Amino acid sequence: MDSLFLLIPLSIVVIGLVVFLFLWAVRSGQFDDLEGPAHDIFNDEKADKSTPGKSVEPNKKL
């Protein structure tokens, strides 16, 4: 019974933290485009703009 006095408030704090982190992720746009990155793997022609020095062209020297 004594352990419930510790575990119940601790679980409420953990649930509050999870809800806060979920709302932060939704507001910051983490779930805006779920399908775009999955379809980018099929586009071989598109160069990767985020990594400088990488290119899809095989004849280009780095």
N, C-alpha and C positions, 0 to 999 in steps of 0.2 A: 504494500500500500504506500509505503514511503517513496518508492521509486516513481510512482505515478505523479507525485508532486514535483518531480524533476522532469519527467518525460513529457507530460502534457504541455507545460510552457515551452519546453525546448522544441517540440513538434510544431507549435503555433509560430514560433520564431522562424523555423525552417520553411514552413509553408508561406509565411509572409515574404521571406527572401526569394523563394521561387517565383511567387507572383510578381514581385518587383522586377526581377531579372527578365521574366517573360514580357512584361509591359515595356520595359526598356528596349528589348529586342524588336518588338513590334513597332515602336515609335521611331527607332533608328533605321528602319527599313531592311532589316535582316530577312524578312519574308516577302519582299516585293516581287522578285523574279526567281521562282523556283525551277522553271523549265528552261530558261535561257542557257545556263552553264551546261546542262545535260545535252542540249542540242549543239553546242559549240564544238563538240568533239567530232561532229560530222563535217564541219566546214574546214577542209584542208587548205583552201585557198586563202583564208583569212590569216594574216600575220598576227602574232601575239604582240600587242602594243604595250602590255604591262611589263615585259621583260626586255630591257634594252640589249641589243646585240643578238637576239634570237630572231631567226627568220625562217620561213617555210621554204624559201628558194634554195635548191640544192647547190647551185653554182656560185652563190655568194660566199665570199671568204670573210671570216670573222676577224 
